[in-house]
Amino acid sequence: MTSSDTAAETGATLLRLFESRGCRRVETPVLQPADIFIDLSGEDIRRRLYLTQDGQGRDLCLRPEYTIPVCRRHVESGREAGEYCYLGPVFRQRQEGFGEFLQVGAESIGRADPCPADADMLGLALDGYVVGWREPYKARLGDMGLLEAVLDALEVPSSLRRRITRGLAAGKGVKALAGGEAPETSRYAGLLAAIEGQDPKAARAFVEDVISIAGLAQVGGRSAAEIADRFLAKAESRSDLTERSRSVLQRYLAIRGDLDDCADAVRMLAREEGLDLDAALDRFEDRIGFIAARSIDLKRLVFAADFARVLDYYTGFIFEIRQASRPEGWYVAAGGRYDRLFEHLGREGEKRGPVPAIGCSFWLDRFAGAEG
């Protein structure tokens, strides 16, 4: 049996598991609007997309993942809540391995009890791992909501938050707190100042408009959107943390280990530094209780405060599962809470609020033992 056959067989087995837990299988178009992926992920995802255009010149891409397409399908359905599962190919340019590979996963949308829903999704993902592998697992847990609460308490500006989060997502750990570049003194200083601290989507649109007004389609082989993203990165690098904020964040990001011990460590940090983290910590501890109630082996779970996801819509609990023999970061399944995603899925001019949602996905080529 080839590795692709193994991946397909494992995917079908996991799909049956999800369906037995009440998830309804959905299909989504392979061609998707590219702008939503680029708006939420920035230049990094643009380089990995397989892009094309329709007859009206709108950018389309081959489906790079399932979460956004499934959520778009949910919005179109008009339903308030739903449990979904999927199995099919996704397409991303990668340094190693094929650009087309299978993913299987589940999404839970609209549940009003986030902590039990978080525990249920982690449990479902772990059950899926057990179905597909015989080797023991390790799971790394994080909490984007808790990180956001710390940044809120320290009044870290939005541009700096993006730089820090992206650094953490890239695995830099405390090095993500490194100081930015010296203030820009070139002829672009005015433009950088104008976009510093703006919402990424609005800032990108502003830079694209400036380039369009100048009558430029490309500069140095880069499109207006690519140039806009480079300006955004420069604007983010202009700001820097205060000495106190850097010190507190270094202490927070060093917290790692047993879930209960980590909760105690964060509470001690909040008390000693005068940070209001009560609401986020209450959710964190409630989630631990629901995870324990599912009879999940807590010894196989590690909380890491410096574990983060780069996508703008992640709002809380995140996790990844790997074979115990593999290094951290080489995961076969991953998931997280993305309540803010739906704010980006409304029709043109429509303002949508957050919708509680969490999901997980499995990289089936890694299940089959390939280096993805």
Order of alpha helices (4+ residues) and beta strands (2+ residues): alpha-beta-beta-alpha-alpha-beta-beta-alpha-beta-beta-alpha-beta-alpha-alpha-alpha-alpha-beta-beta-alpha-alpha-beta-alpha-alpha-beta-beta-beta-beta-alpha
